[in-house]
Amino acid sequence: MTTMNRRQSIAAAGGLAVASLAGGAATAQTPDRKMGYAIVGLGYYAVNVIMPQFKNCQHSKLVAVVSGDPEKAKRLAAEYGLPKRGIYSYDNYDSIKNNPDVDIVYVCLPNSMHAEYTIRAAKAGKHVMCEKPMAISSAECEAMIAACKQAGKKLMIGYRSHFEATNLEARRLANSGAIGKRRYFRSEHGFVQRDPSKWRLKKALSGGGSMMDIGIYALQAARYMTGEEPIALYAHEQTDKNDPRFTEVEDMIEFELEFPSGVIASCMSMYSANQNHYILMGDQGRIELEPATRYTGNRMWTGKDGRETEVTSPPGPGSTQFAGQLDHLVQCIRENREPIVGGEEGLRDMRLIEAIYRSAREQKRITL
Amino acid sequence: MTTMNRRQSIAAAGGLAVASLAGGAATAQTPDRKMGYAIVGLGYYAVNVIMPQFKNCQHSKLVAVVSGDPEKAKRLAAEYGLPKRGIYSYDNYDSIKNNPDVDIVYVCLPNSMHAEYTIRAAKAGKHVMCEKPMAISSAECEAMIAACKQAGKKLMIGYRSHFEATNLEARRLANSGAIGKRRYFRSEHGFVQRDPSKWRLKKALSGGGSMMDIGIYALQAARYMTGEEPIALYAHEQTDKNDPRFTEVEDMIEFELEFPSGVIASCMSMYSANQNHYILMGDQGRIELEPATRYTGNRMWTGKDGRETEVTSPPGPGSTQFAGQLDHLVQCIRENREPIVGGEEGLRDMRLIEAIYRSAREQKRITL
């Protein structure tokens, strides 16, 4: 018997696992074969944020791109060394089903296209990572969940904060009782949206304004930092409709969530000021993050009465939050378990966002 | 003609002024004669915060105390070198009218006694400084204003933040346009109220819970940092009625104010967590204070996207905010002008607090 190092040993065990599933589902994978992602939609986030992250992944690799811009697709395919069969247009998108390189489709399109491209991916026999917000209505979310379920494919929403070290440590601290009984959460998420031509400002593409884009981080954090689901809410929108940026979607929306334990969460979403912050206050202390949910550089403080101690978080599950997110779906596929931020999680947020918009429109508190 | 130094010169001019008013009102004062304050109610704030401040005043001195505890009154009178005629009980309080040492009565009693002791002070011919909240209802505030007006006496509310250097500089910066168009204000003011026996937790004495005590600082700051009066509001209360501290008054109350310009202010008042903070966000930057409205040690930062620059404020009008506050009323009396935080200011807050309580009770938005 030869001596194997750890890597070889794992590879051998993987080989045995595949062997034991001989003739089984096409999704059976050797544990150390990286799964292939096709990125759909080559906008800023896809190109500048997600695509450069595959080099940080343990289990994921980029194998295809789907774009309406052939030149851009070709250029990026070359940059990332993708084979020619990894370049798709929206016209031949469905033929992705014939590409065994592609295990997962990552939908990075404008919000209103999430449902369609997720459902088509599921029908093509691919697992789906879909950017947040999951869609532009809860009905769409339900259809996406149903389509993936019917196809026997995983669906995960791109909630990167669930893989971000600072946020994970903040959650752990909150759950540990370190700040006593949780009483009050607040968050503001916003930035100055300068360009009136952005698709995010076109309601048909975005489904809504700052809430759909940046406010959803505050909503998410309110839920994961309290560990509860809201039972009532109130929202107020403030938008200068004469501002050319905001003729179709909201600028600022303030929303307050009531949780069963008595915790209140008060959140602001906005396109007219820069802020990225949350604080969870307990009767024995607080946890505060600023910036809270940025791509990098998030910071955390604890204290009884202010930012007394800066906390360094242990590493997250991936070398970056994006790598952790991308690899998580692969691991869920391999182990046939649900992603921690699956379609149901996206649907929950979408129902809350719909209630937030309704409350703001009707100017009244809504019981959920 | 002898040479006079500046002090002598002012004294001489003062003497002339008095001479020219010979036989006039008893309120005519030489400019550098310090005016005398009688402190009514010798609780923590009076004894530990206000009384030690007269040594920092240019125009104010402590001349009398009014207390239901004769020993405490005697002890404090001795400590501050007050004459025997400067010691009053609640029984002989009205005889303060015969004490020419007393120009101003400073009402530091529980909230429910503010109206009665202010009105009696005015009837005794004294000017009044009344602690915040001005009273426990707007009707009481109106009666206090009327009584002082009828007596021809000044009425000022103890809004110390209007004399606090950091807050004054924050207002100046906000008004200067340094952060662009104001969009969003938020503040949390709270502390852990531990002692269930405190008068502040007895509704008959306090009129309300954290809102009446600490939340009013957030309300004040929302108004002075925006420079606007709200046109609508929504409030939500969260109180654990099983907590022995909160059987009578509210613990947490979240309130959101809508201002005519479109600015939103979101504020939290609470007795179950420590926080003292506000932030004003504009489309070109922000001004943030933490702690914001403490007795000492308030700090301010400006930035485009975080706490980028700590700002050192120029000195306020007094050597401390308390000295500035105490001396301001004296100067207003001397110059026969209205205090910058007179009875009308207290009444405005009280009407808003009533609306906040009503909104929380009815769980709906209120148009003001």
Interface residues (C-beta under 8 A of the other chain):
Chain A: K181 R183 Y184 R186 E188 G190 V192 Y234 H236 Q238 D240 M252 E254 E256 E258 G262 V263 I264 S266 M268 M270 S272 A273 N274 Q275 N276 I279 M281 G282 D283 R286 E290 P291 K304 D305 G306 R307 Q363 K364 R365
Chain B: K181 R183 Y184 R186 E188 G190 V192 Y234 H236 Q238 D240 M252 E254 E256 E258 G262 V263 I264 S266 M268 M270 S272 A273 N274 Q275 N276 I279 M281 G282 D283 R286 E290 P291 K304 D305 G306 R307 Q363 K364 R365
